[in-house]
Amino acid sequence: MAEQAGPDPLPDGTADVWWARRTDASDRLAGLLDETERRRWTAYRRAEDRERFLVGCALAKAALARYTGRSPADVRFDRTCARCGEPHGKPAIAGGGPGHSVAHSGDLVAVAVARAPVGVDVEQAEGRRHLLGGDGDPEALARLVLSEAEQAALAALPAHGRARAFLVAWTRKEAVTKATGDGLRAAFSEVVVAADAGPPRLLSWPYERSPREVTLLDLDAAAGYVAALAILGHCATVAPRDGSALLAAL
């Protein structure tokens, strides 16, 4: 593996988003997995799921190594849940370091890194009937995960645009709840995002902190995908990074 240089700077108020592909998976990346990660990796039945998981883990460790001065093999995660103490909480670098979040869908894998708590989500726009409902119409699921205002905004759209609009709202909510560490345990209908055509905004959520303190952004992903980034704090700069090249250099 390539020699690790000194730590890269990651100033407060900035975030890096590393993008890679499922096809970047290779057996050599498996050497970066710890025992828990290896068990999860081998438990996936479908090859594409194993590939996405492997690339996500390896990319997170390779990216975080850039900011900590460690080698990717020395990056370890603490997954202790703050609520119950079981190892299924939001991963944090053991020994301290920047926050990160991992997302993958279809052929894309993303790892976001920031000094503040961060969440990223990416969704493939095509082939999402398992998420949108058996007929591909998002309205049934929208009643469960969208607020009344969000549902009204979705219903006002032309029918052909509702599926994508729903996915945009979903990725924004997912990014916010991943930043808090709650993930799908949070009630998505209580995490209300802007329903107009303006910039993405978090309007309300079930926490004491003001939603105005959360930076919510849509990301430029590959064609056919939607993606969002949430930072619990101010974020002025988001830089896309080449995760595929980073993995190839290991």
C-alpha positions as CSV (number, residue, x, y, z in Angstrom):
1,M,0.0,0.0,0.0
2,A,1.0,3.6,-0.7
3,E,2.9,5.4,2.0
4,Q,0.7,7.7,4.2
5,A,1.6,11.4,4.1
6,G,1.0,13.9,6.9
7,P,-2.6,14.7,7.8
8,D,-4.7,16.8,5.3
9,P,-6.3,19.9,6.7
10,L,-10.0,19.9,7.2
11,P,-11.0,23.3,8.6
12,D,-14.2,24.0,10.6
13,G,-17.0,24.9,8.3
14,T,-15.9,22.6,5.5
15,A,-16.8,19.1,4.4
16,D,-15.3,16.7,1.9
17,V,-17.4,14.1,0.1
18,W,-15.5,11.2,-1.4
19,W,-17.2,9.4,-4.3
20,A,-16.5,5.8,-5.4
21,R,-18.1,3.0,-7.3
22,R,-19.3,-0.4,-6.3
23,T,-17.0,-1.8,-9.0
24,D,-14.0,-0.5,-7.0
25,A,-14.4,-3.5,-4.7
26,S,-11.5,-5.9,-4.7
27,D,-10.3,-8.7,-2.4
28,R,-7.3,-6.6,-1.3
29,L,-9.7,-4.1,0.4
30,A,-10.9,-6.9,2.7
31,G,-7.7,-6.6,4.7
32,L,-8.9,-3.3,6.1
33,L,-12.0,-4.9,7.7
34,D,-12.0,-5.6,11.4
35,E,-13.7,-8.8,12.8
36,T,-17.1,-7.2,13.2
37,E,-17.0,-5.7,9.7
38,R,-15.8,-8.9,8.1
39,R,-18.8,-10.8,9.7
40,R,-21.2,-8.2,8.3
41,W,-19.5,-8.3,4.9
42,T,-19.7,-12.1,4.5
43,A,-23.3,-12.2,5.8
44,Y,-24.6,-10.4,2.7
45,R,-26.1,-12.9,0.3
46,R,-25.9,-10.8,-2.9
47,A,-22.5,-10.0,-4.4
48,E,-23.5,-6.4,-5.1
49,D,-24.4,-5.8,-1.4
50,R,-21.1,-7.2,-0.3
51,E,-19.3,-5.0,-2.8
52,R,-21.1,-1.8,-1.7
53,F,-20.4,-2.6,2.0
54,L,-16.7,-3.4,1.3
55,V,-16.2,-0.2,-0.7
56,G,-18.0,1.9,1.9
57,C,-15.8,0.5,4.8
58,A,-12.6,0.7,2.9
59,L,-13.3,4.2,1.5
60,A,-14.2,5.5,5.0
61,K,-11.0,4.2,6.5
62,A,-8.9,5.5,3.5
63,A,-10.5,8.9,3.6
64,L,-10.2,9.3,7.4
65,A,-6.6,8.2,7.3
66,R,-5.9,11.3,5.2
67,Y,-7.1,13.6,8.1
68,T,-5.6,11.7,11.0
69,G,-2.2,10.8,9.7
70,R,-2.8,7.1,10.3
71,S,-2.7,4.3,7.8
72,P,-6.1,3.1,6.6
73,A,-5.5,-0.3,8.4
74,D,-5.1,1.6,11.7
75,V,-8.4,3.4,11.5
76,R,-10.9,1.6,13.8
77,F,-14.5,2.5,14.6
78,D,-16.4,2.6,17.8
79,R,-20.0,1.7,17.1
80,T,-21.3,1.8,20.7
81,C,-24.9,3.0,20.7
82,A,-25.4,5.9,23.1
83,R,-28.8,4.6,24.1
84,C,-28.3,0.9,24.8
85,G,-24.5,0.3,24.6
86,E,-24.8,-2.3,21.8
87,P,-22.4,-2.0,18.9
88,H,-24.9,-0.7,16.3
89,G,-24.5,3.1,16.9
90,K,-23.2,5.7,14.5
91,P,-19.5,4.8,13.8
92,A,-16.9,7.2,15.2
93,I,-13.1,7.0,14.9
94,A,-11.7,5.1,18.0
95,G,-9.4,7.6,19.7
96,G,-11.1,10.7,18.2
97,G,-11.1,12.4,14.8
98,P,-13.4,14.1,12.4
99,G,-17.0,12.9,11.9
100,H,-18.0,10.9,8.9
101,S,-21.0,9.3,7.2
102,V,-21.3,6.5,4.6
103,A,-24.0,6.0,2.0
104,H,-24.5,3.8,-1.0
105,S,-27.1,3.0,-3.6
106,G,-26.9,1.3,-6.9
107,D,-23.4,1.7,-8.2
108,L,-22.5,4.8,-6.1
109,V,-20.7,5.0,-2.7
110,A,-20.2,8.2,-0.8
111,V,-18.3,9.1,2.4
112,A,-18.7,12.5,3.9
113,V,-16.1,13.9,6.3
114,A,-16.4,17.0,8.5
115,R,-15.3,18.3,11.9
116,A,-19.0,18.7,12.9
117,P,-21.5,15.8,13.0
118,V,-22.3,15.0,9.4
119,G,-24.8,12.8,7.5
120,V,-24.9,11.9,3.8
121,D,-27.4,10.0,1.7
122,V,-27.6,8.9,-1.9
123,E,-30.4,7.2,-3.7
124,Q,-30.7,5.8,-7.2
125,A,-33.7,7.3,-9.0
126,E,-34.4,4.2,-11.1
127,G,-35.5,0.9,-9.8
128,R,-36.8,2.2,-6.5
129,R,-40.2,0.4,-6.4
130,H,-39.3,-1.4,-3.2
131,L,-39.0,2.1,-1.6
132,L,-41.8,3.9,-3.4
133,G,-44.4,1.1,-3.2
134,G,-45.4,-1.7,-5.5
135,D,-46.8,0.5,-8.2
136,G,-44.0,3.0,-8.0
137,D,-46.3,5.8,-6.7
138,P,-44.8,7.4,-3.6
139,E,-48.0,8.7,-2.1
140,A,-48.6,5.8,0.2
141,L,-45.2,5.9,1.7
142,A,-45.4,9.7,1.7
143,R,-48.2,9.6,4.2
144,L,-45.9,7.8,6.6
145,V,-42.7,9.8,6.2
146,L,-43.8,13.3,5.1
147,S,-45.4,16.0,7.1
148,E,-48.8,17.3,6.0
149,A,-47.2,20.3,4.4
150,E,-44.7,18.1,2.5
151,Q,-47.5,15.8,1.4
152,A,-49.5,18.8,0.0
153,A,-46.4,20.0,-1.9
154,L,-45.8,16.6,-3.3
155,A,-49.5,16.2,-4.4
156,A,-49.4,19.5,-6.1
157,L,-46.6,18.3,-8.5
158,P,-47.3,16.7,-11.9
159,A,-47.6,12.9,-11.4
160,H,-44.5,12.2,-13.5
161,G,-42.4,14.3,-11.1
162,R,-43.5,13.0,-7.8
163,A,-41.2,10.0,-7.5
164,R,-38.1,12.1,-7.9
165,A,-39.4,14.8,-5.6
166,F,-40.1,12.2,-3.0
167,L,-36.6,10.8,-3.3
168,V,-35.1,14.3,-2.9
169,A,-37.1,14.8,0.3
170,W,-36.1,11.3,1.5
171,T,-32.4,11.9,1.0
172,R,-32.6,15.2,2.8
173,K,-34.3,13.7,5.8
174,E,-32.0,10.7,5.8
175,A,-29.0,12.9,5.8
176,V,-30.3,14.9,8.7
177,T,-31.1,11.8,10.8
178,K,-27.8,10.2,10.0
179,A,-26.0,13.4,11.2
180,T,-27.8,13.2,14.5
181,G,-27.1,9.4,14.7
182,D,-30.7,8.4,14.9
183,G,-31.0,7.1,11.3
184,L,-34.3,5.2,10.6
185,R,-35.1,5.3,14.4
186,A,-36.2,8.9,13.9
187,A,-39.8,9.8,12.9
188,F,-39.2,11.1,9.4
189,S,-42.5,13.0,9.4
190,E,-41.2,15.1,12.3
191,V,-38.0,16.0,10.3
192,V,-39.6,18.7,8.0
193,V,-37.6,19.9,5.0
194,A,-38.4,22.8,2.7
195,A,-41.2,21.9,0.3
196,D,-40.7,24.8,-2.2
197,A,-38.3,25.1,-5.1
198,G,-35.8,27.2,-3.1
199,P,-32.6,25.9,-1.6
200,P,-32.9,22.9,0.7
201,R,-33.6,23.8,4.3
202,L,-34.5,22.1,7.5
203,L,-37.7,23.7,8.8
204,S,-38.4,21.8,12.0
205,W,-37.3,18.7,13.9
206,P,-38.0,17.1,17.3
207,Y,-34.8,18.4,19.0
208,E,-34.0,21.3,21.2
209,R,-31.3,22.7,18.8
210,S,-32.7,25.2,16.3
211,P,-33.1,23.7,12.8
212,R,-31.6,27.0,11.5
213,E,-28.2,25.8,12.8
214,V,-28.2,22.8,10.5
215,T,-26.7,23.1,7.0
216,L,-28.6,21.1,4.5
217,L,-27.4,20.8,0.9
218,D,-28.3,18.8,-2.2
219,L,-25.2,17.2,-3.8
220,D,-24.3,16.7,-7.5
221,A,-24.2,13.0,-7.8
222,A,-24.0,10.9,-11.0
223,A,-26.8,11.0,-13.5
224,G,-29.8,9.0,-12.3
225,Y,-29.1,9.6,-8.6
226,V,-30.1,12.2,-5.9
227,A,-28.0,12.9,-2.9
228,A,-28.0,15.2,0.2
229,L,-25.6,16.3,2.9
230,A,-26.4,17.6,6.4
231,I,-24.0,19.2,8.9
232,L,-25.0,20.0,12.5
233,G,-23.5,23.5,12.3
234,H,-22.2,25.9,9.7
235,C,-20.7,24.6,6.5
236,A,-19.5,27.1,3.9
237,T,-17.6,24.8,1.6
238,V,-18.2,21.3,0.3
239,A,-15.6,19.7,-1.9
240,P,-16.1,16.5,-4.0
241,R,-13.2,14.1,-3.8
242,D,-12.2,11.1,-6.0
243,G,-12.7,8.1,-3.8
244,S,-12.1,5.6,-6.6
245,A,-8.6,7.0,-7.1
246,L,-8.0,6.9,-3.4
247,L,-8.9,3.3,-3.2
248,A,-6.8,2.4,-6.3
249,A,-3.7,4.0,-4.6
250,L,-4.0,1.7,-1.6
